[in-house]
Amino acid sequence: MNVLRGIKWPYALIALVAVAAVAVGMLRPQLVTADTSSKKKPSATDKIKQSPPPALFADAQIAAIGKKADAQRTKADALFAQWTKTHGTTRDDKAFTAWAAQQVPTPPTAAQRAAELQQDQQLAKTRTAAGKKAATWLELHGKKDIWKLYLHDQRELVPAQQGKAEKAELKPALKMAKTISDQVAAKDKQSAPYVLDPTLRPEKHIKPGAKGPYSYPSSHAARAAAAVIYLSALSPHRAEDYRWMQDEVLYSRLYMAGHVTSDITAGTLIGDLIGDYELTISGR
């Protein structure tokens, strides 16, 4: 027997409850809408917490592409010295973007690219389930998330205002790296390896005769190099970790045939130039 049935509810109280129920019913959609609209996009930290890294590639696997990337640093420093000689150390993003794009080497010849494609084809034969999992994670988070997470960790150890300024400097560097690499790619129109050989990424469903997407230079490489130079200046003792992650990202792009080696080195050169630029104009 329901004990609530034996209670005599005062009419005034019943009316009050009824009005409140109606009011809540009328407001509920608004509350839900307001709550939904106030949701923020997940941060880089949130994304990586939700998708932590799997076991990544061994140091021996990533060493070769790492050395090729290292060679771009000296070249970038020499080129950037020419920029400062003419433009000084003041910010001029528009002029720098145009200048940096002009420093990217002429794309490799068809024969050279064919030889690089063969390297990707040979590497594809060594793929494992674990390797694909690592490459997929690096492709997804190697553009921005991992670098933002590294900076977030560093910001925990510095005054809030300083951390805010550092965040404001890294963001445009990553954006500029994408902008320049996209501009050059659209101009040079070098098809990605998996477009040239669809068997390298059968899940992409490339149409016969397709040209794009274009892969010279690598946007992943450009953003990684820019971030590594900037982060290493902020925390030199962690530079080796940043370079290791950069090499992981670069190798993953070859492993899954998103790029050939010349795509990687051209992108790295762009990122190195951007890193030098951001450090210089920020007085670091």
Protein Blocks (a to p, Z undefined) as FASTA:
>chain_A
ZZklmpccdfklmmmmmmmmmmmmmmmmmmmmmmmmmpccddfklmmmmmccdddddfkl
mmmmmmmmmmmmmmmmmmmmmmmmmnojadcfklmmmmmmmmpccdddfklmmmmmmmmm
mmmmmpcfklmmmmmmmmmmmmmmmmmmmmmmmmmmpcfklmmmmmmmmmmmmmmmmmmm
mmmmmmnopacfklmmmmlmmmnopaehiabdcfbdcfklmmmmmmmmmmmmmmmmlmmm
mmmmmmmmmmmmmmnopacfklmmmmmmmmmmmmmmmmmmnoZZ
